[in-house]
Amino acid sequence: MNTGYYICTPAVAGNGVCSRDGSGLRPRGWRLRREAMKYILLFMLPALFAGCVAVSPAVKRAETARKSDARVWTEDFHSGSLKNRYRVALKTPDKSITGLCILKKSGDEWRGTLISEMGAKAFDFIVTDGKCELLNVIPAMDKWYVKKTVAADLYYLFNVDNPKAPFQKRLERFEQDGRLVVNYGKKQILAEPDGSLRLINSRRKLQYELRKMVEIDPDKIIM
């Protein structure tokens, strides 16, 4: 009878393998690795779960779409002189979590921090021409398969307009229904008419949404 519990048999427990029937055929953590990517973003703020939310499907190119060379990171969406703040919505098929992203670009290097709305930092990141590095990662997501996916998504997001990025020749960029769409394999970036930015990872069923907050230059404040 299948009880739904996993059994670690004495003969193989030392080798770190478990199975439902005690046969020791399945490596410990196999289910965790398979399902983990749907929940990697639950570190941010459990109190802000918004219930079940559907991850948006990728936009399919229509016959009316027009090829485009427009940029995703326009001056309206990113300031080169100020720290930029964005409201972030991170979605899996089961959960929606919100937080803040503080971002600064210097030359070809992007530096940012993801935090919860209560001020708890999840991780820092640095994106260059060649890689994305996650720093000060909280224990809940400090796993190689989690960090690999997040780093790859952020690398694509922040280098989508970079002519030096190795994937540039494989991008499909077009305008459709008032939005800019950039496809790269199973990943899609959408620059929406309302000013928001979305990255959809169809393979992992993840969605990142950024909405810029109004920035105030301290030098322009009149007391």
N, C-alpha and C positions, 0 to 999 in steps of 0.2 A: 504494500500500500504506500502510495506517495504521500508523505506527511508534509512535504514542503520544507523540511529541515535538511541541512547539510551535515554529513558525518565525516569526521576526520578519523580514519582508522589508525590504530597504534603503529602498524607497520609502515605507514607512509606519512604520518603526521609530522615526523621530524623533517621530511622533505618539503613540507608546506603544501600538500595536495589534499583536496577534499572532493567529495562527491555526494550526491543524494543517497546512493545505495551503499556507500562505504567501500566502493571498489577502488577509489583513489585515482580515477581517470581524469579528473578535472583539476587544473591548477588553482590554488587559492587565489581569489581575487578576480577570476575570469568574468564573473557576473558584474563585479564592480567596474571593471574596465569597459565592459560593453555598454553599461548604462550611465557611466559617470558623466559623459559629455552632455547629457540632457539636464544635468543638475549642477554643472560647474559654477554657475553664477549664484548659487544660493548663499554664498558667503556674505553678500552685501548687506541685506537688512531683512531678516525673516519677518519682522513685524509689518513689512510693507507688501507682503504677498497680495496680489490682486486676484487670486483665484485662477481658474483655468483660462489660458489665453492662447489663441491660435497664432503660430508663427506665420507671418505672411508668406505666401508662395512667391517664387521668383516671377518677375514680369517677363512674359514672352514677347519677343520682337514681332511687331505687326508690320503689315505691308506699308503702312503709312509712316513708319519710323524713318527718321533722317539721320544719316551718319553725322557724327559731331566730333569736334576736337576741343569742346568746352572743358574747363577745369572743374573738378569737384570742390577743391578748397579755394573758393573765391575770397576776395577781400571782405565781402559781406559776412562770410561765415568764419573767417579767421583773421585776427589782427596780428600783424607782425611785430608790433611794438608793445602790446599789452599782454598780460596773462589772460587766456581765454577760459571761460567757464561754460560748461555744457551740462544740461540735465540729461541723464542717461537712463534709458529703459532697456533692460537686458531680459530677453524672453527665451524660454524653452517651451516645449509643447504643454507643459504643466504649470509653469509659474511665470510671473512677471515681477521683476525687482527693479527698483529705481534708486538712483544715486547721483553723484556729481563727478565730473571729470574736469580737472584743472590742467590746462595744456599751454605749453610755450614752445615756440619754434625758433631756433637759432641756426641760421644757415640751412644746411640740409639735415639737421638733427632735431628731432621732436622729443620733448621730455614731458611726461605727464604723470598724474596721480589719479587713481580711482578711489573714491571714498563713499561711504554711506551718507545719507542725509543727516545722520546723527553725529557725523564726524569721525567715524572709525575707518581708518585707511585699509584698503584691500591689498593694493600693491602699487609700486611705481613702475614706470616703463620708460625705456629709451629706444627710439627708432632711428636708425641711420639708413644709408643707401644699401648696406649689406645685411642688416639683421634687426631684429627686435629683441631686446633683453628685458625680462621682468625682474624687478628687484624688490626686496622687502615683502615678499609674498606671504600672506597669512597662512597658517598651517592647514586650514580647510581646503585650500587649493594648491598646496605645495606638492604637487604630484606631476611627474614628467608628462603624462598624457594630457593633463589639464593645461599645463603651461605651454606645451607644444602647440595646442590648438589656439589658445588665446594669443600667443605671440605671433603665430602665422596670420591670424585674422587682423591683428593690429598692424602688422607689417604691410599687408595689402592695403588696408584703409589709409594709412598715412603716406604710402609711396605711390598711390594710384596716379598722381600727376607728375611723378618723378621720371624724367626721361632716362635716368641711369638705372632704374629698377629692372631686374632681369626678366620680368614678366611683361614688360611694356608691349612687345611685338605680338603678344598673344591676347591682348585686350580687345574686347568688342565694345565700342562706345557709340551710343546713339541717343537721340532725343525722341521722346514719345509721350503724348498726352501731357505736355508741359513739364515733364521731368527728364533729368539726365540719367541714363542707365549705363553702367559699366560692368561688363561681365568678364569673369576670369574663372574658367572651369565651373565648379559648383558654388562659386561665390559671386554675389552681385551687390553692387553699391548703387543706391538710389538717392539722387539729390532731388528732393521733393519741392513742388511749387511753394509750399508753406515755409520753406527755409530749413526744414529738418533734413537729417541725413540718416540713411539706413544701410546697414550691412547685413545681408542674409547669407548664412552659411547653410546651404541646402543639405549638404552631406551630414552635418552634425545637428541639423534642425535647431540652429541658434539664430537669434536676431539681435543686433545692436542698434539702438536708435539714439542719435545725438541731436539735441535742440539747443542752440546757442542762447546764452543768457546775455542780457544787456550789460556791457562793460562801461565803467565810468573812469575816465582818465583823472587821477587825483589832481593833476596840475590845472585842470579846467574847472574845478569846483570853486565857486565864489562863496566866501563865507560872509 
